[in-house]
Each structure stands twice: as C-alpha cells, then as structure tokens.
Amino acid sequence: MDKLRVARSNGKRAFTRINRNLLKQIADEAEPGLVQDCWKELQEAWSDVESKHNEYVSLLTSEEEMDGEEPWISEVYDSFSNSKKTFFNFMKNCSKAVKEEQTSVDTASIKRPDIQKLKMPLFSGSQDNVISFNDFLNMFDDLIGNNSAYSNTAKLMYLKSYLRGNALDTGPGWAADQATGQLTCPRAITT
C-alpha cells in the first residue's frame, strides 16, 4: 500500500510538471502542434494519476480514510479541468487567428487592379447591346488588353468586376463554369 501511495504521489508530481509546461507553452503562445502534444501528455498523466488513486482508495478499509483522500484527487482534478479550459480557449483563438489571416490574405489578393476606367455597356440581351459589347471589347483590347504593363489576371479581374446585366448571354465568347462559377475570358485575354 505504501508503494502505491508513493506511485500515486510520483504520478501527481509528473502531472504537475506537465501541467506547468502546458500552461507555459500557452502563455508563450507556442506552436499549436506543440501545445497539442503537451495536452495529450497531460491527459495521459491525468489518467495515470486517476487510476493509481482509484486503486489506492480501493485498498482503504474505513470510510474516514476514503473521505480523507477526496481533497487530494479533487485538487488534481481542478487543476486538470482549468488546464483543459485554457487549452481549448487557446486552440479556439488559434483557429480564429488562422481564419482571420486567411481572410485578409484572400481579400488582399483580389483587390481590383488600378487600371484605366472604361465605360462598360449595360447588357440587356438586345442586338444593339451586343454591338456595344463588341465595341467595348475593341476599346478594351486597344487600351488594356494589349497593354503588357497589366497582368492577364489583372485584366480579367477588371472585366469581371464591371460586368452587369446579362453579359454572359450577350457577350460572344463568355462562358461560366457550372462547378465553380468562374468566368472564362473572350478572345483577347488568356490566363
């Protein structure tokens, strides 16, 4: 029984050391992978302490002895529970930060290029508008499409950002990919 009590105390010391390490890594905002590894270690240490405690308590004979051991395990459990909350808050904040970073990167990469403005015709599907669309494409080719200072992606983004009405129905060469909803370019632009 003394060996079991010593093993239980050693388990508690190991648990406390791992718990301090976990809380230090969280406070230092360590890599989430390292914090997760430490969390797994802490869970294993908690299971070890709990099983040794239960085994030790099962050998006790009086109700008084058993009640005397309750604060010991409660202290370890409270420490584990607080660390668990801290760990999950840390992981939640990491996920939120990653999502915000991805969102800011995504929006930064799709800003409309600073390209000379052209008046874009409003498309309604009539033959007159198709002709004005062709005129627009010719203007686009002359001013923007053939200008090597602009990347093909910037040119496409410019066109996509100004399309209104039934452009897909009236513009020759325009097509939308059904799966992605992406626009394919007319003759002058290829990406």
Buried (B, 14 or more C-beta within 10 A) or exposed (E): EEEBBEBBBEBBEBBBEBBEBBBEBBEEEBEBEEBBBBBEBBBEBBEBBBEBBEEBBEEBEEEEEEEEBEEBBEEBBEBBEEBBEBBEEBBEEBEEEEEEEEEEEEEEEEEEBEBEEBEBBEBEEEEEBBEBBBEBBEBBBEEBBEEEEBEBEBBBBBBEEBBEBBBEEBBEEBEEEEEEEEBEBBEBBEE
